[in-house]
Amino acid sequence: MSLPVAAQAKLELPLMFSQGAVLQRDMPMHVWGWSAPGAKVTVGFDGAHAIAKADAKGRWDATLPRHAAGGPFAMDIDDGSEHRVLRDMLVGDVWLCSGQSNMEFTMAEVRDAAAEQARANDPAIRHFKIPHSWSLQPQDRLEGGSWVAASPSTVSNFSAVCWFFARDMKARTGVPQGLINSSWGGSSVEAWTDARTGKVDVPALAARIKKADDVEEAKLDQTRQRISRWPSMQGDVVDAAGKPAWAAEKLDTSDWADIPVPAYWETVGYYDMDGVAWYRTAFTLSATEAAQGVTLSLGAVDDSDRSYVNGRLVGETVKQWNAPRVYKVPASALHAGSNSIAVRVDDLGNGGGMHGDAAALYVQTAKGERRPLAGTWRFHTANVTLVPTPTRHLTPTLLYNGMIQPLLGYPLRGVVWYQGESNAWAPDSMAYRQKFGDMIQAWRTAWNQPELPFIWVQLANYKSGSDTPAQSPWAELRESQSAVLSLPHTGQAVIIDVGNPDDIHPTNKQDVGHRLALAARHVVFGDAIVYSGPVYREWRADGAKAVVSFDPEGAPLAVRGGGNAVGGFEVAGADGHFQHAQARIEGGSVVVSSKEVAHPASVRYGWSDNPVDANLTNGDGLPASPFRTAPSP
């Protein structure tokens, strides 16, 4: 007689409980899994044992005593029909590393990557990467993931921020470090928040997702029809010499399509297309102009380009989606009359093509005359794929359900968070303080750790292009992040001095991890160290001057680069119009004034997406956090 399906259920464990796992020290050790309903499950670890009984759905929960740091140990799990042994388990501190792309950013991409990887030889630091996954309903199980011990051959796939953080924390504590990396590039804070906290109507959300998917599929069909005019290709067409044929000076483009430039190709009929495509146009020179060489400006190209003039490669830029392409073209590549331009574009994801400001596309002669190149070019795909535009990472509650919910119950030392870029737009940048604070409180409740430490990275300096004279969404989001410090057991790493104004993914993750570790040492372990830069406390008017006081957090005020003159301050009168101000350190305060403002009514500092002049620090070089004394009218 066959047994019921439930009675045949096999012993199953969450993926975090596996070979090489790191378990949280000095906390009750919660272990759970699934077996046949009613099964008696025994869990053993380093001489301690716990017994649990599977409920009607097969779920069982066991709790082992607190355990000091150490290892390796083995864990035994037995449900009466199967005995399993998990080996090489360590006990130390477990950190959940979450957020968007700057948390997901790997050691393979970091500054000095080869050298950093070569010295990353510490098997007591281990990384568990959760694959991108989402769900409308809270999930019990992860879709994947395994523990990987750090070594020069494995660390390239670790979160760089989390690695540098853990390296410092290991030096501070001397205990193993477990890093659970649950991050998704481009994600919003809403996606990481549970439905109840985010007030999400799940059935209505499901209907919206279905409608959006139908619209997406219709657009994909349009793109398929558009590119079906050309045969499918797996690479570039090459000539007899092995060179790219479509770069040639003379080429029959009668079967090519017209395309407006500049524009992301997704906006002009090639929706959801990634891969390689070619653009061609021409410009005319006199013999004198050709003999003197020209400058070719192609604006921005998303993501990479190889650019040719008359079949000759004149410039190449790799993975710089928003960087201007300005290339010198020597006289030897030119001639009188018509000269061809061919641009090979390789789009790695999301938007693609030649985009940006039309004024940035031109040919400039040696005498400085600019001839515009914006307009209609010829276009042909080479090796492309159609990839639906990702939206799940921006949809409320989906990532929480798939990538956080399955972790609940796994004890943590704390959370390390790097997110906010996707919420840095008006008016969401102001709403972020409530949403982020609510998310933190909800995670603490869900983990049953009401004092769960939460340490995050404030947004770096970056030229987002979203600033206006009246508003800076990035500055507002930094303000929102700082406001959440009002919650207990929280800390923040300020990094407005180590970002890259031209790249939203700065490669200096070493300083980021170090500053997070300083904050964690203070918040988690109570270390009496300088862990933060100066924090605004109050201000007062003194005639035409504003005197701004700070909490220096254990070190005196200082200026990056030396001296007492501070940049990045602005002052406004009763009209609310901010003017550039002069500022100097005087004792524990900064005195701010502007000839344009006789009676200061408010002050702000570092109030832009890329506060390049903001140079106030403490004596340890940690930067002051941007602030304003009052919201803009």
Beta strands, then each sheet from edge to edge (+ up, - down):
strand 1: 22-24
strand 2: 29-34
strand 3: 40-45
strand 4: 48-53
strand 5: 59-64
strand 6: 70-78
strand 7: 83-99
strand 8: 125-129
strand 9: 147-149
strand 10: 177-183
strand 11: 257-261
strand 12: 273-285
strand 13: 294-302
strand 14: 304-309
strand 15: 312-317
strand 16: 324-329
strand 17: 337-347
strand 18: 353-355
strand 19: 361-365
strand 20: 370-372
strand 21: 375-386
strand 22: 414-418
strand 23: 454-457
strand 24: 490-493
strand 25: 535-542
strand 26: 545-551
strand 27: 557-559
strand 28: 569-572
strand 29: 578-580
strand 30: 582-586
strand 31: 589-593
strand 32: 602-605
strand 33: 616-618
strand 34: 627-628
sheet 1: 1+ 7+ 6- 3+ 4-
sheet 2: 1+ 7+ 10+ 8+ 9-
sheet 3: 1+ 7+ 22+ 23+ 24+
sheet 4: 2+ 5-
sheet 5: 11+ 21- 12+ 17- 14+ 15-
sheet 6: 16+ 13- 18+
sheet 7: 16+ 13- 19+ 20-
sheet 8: 25+ 26- 31+ 30-
sheet 9: 27+ 33-
sheet 10: 29+ 28- 32+ 34-
end
